[in-house]
Amino acid sequence: DAGVIQSPRHEVTEMGQEVTLRCKPISGHNSLFWYRQTMMRGLELLIYFNNNVPIDDSGMPEDRFSAKMPNASFSTLKIQPSEPRDSAVYFCASSPPRVGRDNQPQHFGDGTRLSIL
Amino acid sequence: GENVEQHPSTLSVQEGDSAVIKCTYSDSASNYFPWYKQELGKGPQLIIDIRSNVGEKKDQRIAVTLNKTAKHFSLHITETQPEDSAVYFCATQGAGSYQLTFGKGTKLSVIP
């Protein structure tokens, strides 16, 4: 089974440039999450989509960050303009529809390692 | 909000020995407890999870125990192998919530 697919795996760019990270969730999953991982702060939730609709973007650090989910099989996280402090590993995760009130596991992609010079 | 404490932060064991990682949480409403394994350069991979109506769950060499009264849960790995070396994260989630709260991780090293 194909897992969550993220691209690119690595991105190195200069500060001020626009960065776009991409994610394809697992087919049939209706929830999608973007996380950022750093040594200092661990895993932080940036934004959560349910049925392609952004539900909670309170973790998005600044207006420079934006995310879209135009359909059930694709999402983007964009940083414009990028800054060195945005350097981190960005993960996308997806989970299937809830069964009753039971939470469903989140499945992570292998991330995009972003370096802003 | 929920607070999850994970211990130890690093753990070294000899191949074949057991490894135990412990987590405590603060929110009594938490009812779902997954464990993730993260290898270098990879994303967190779900290895086992437990719900609050269960006290213990096993999957081959991996087991998780949950004590809801004491608000702690543990990951047990038996007969450790070098490929078990990774960073392990515990997490909690409340009923009907989408938010996972992660521990800070345990770096497990299995020495051949």
Interface residues (C-beta under 8 A of the other chain):
Chain A: V4 S31 F33 G42 L43 L45 Y48 N50 I55 D56 F91 A93 R98 R101 D102 N103 P105 Q106 H107 F108 G109 D110 G111
Chain B: N31 Y32 P34 Y36 G41 K42 G43 P44 Q45 L46 D49 R51 F89 Q93 A95 G96 S97 Y98 Q99 L100 F102 K104 G105
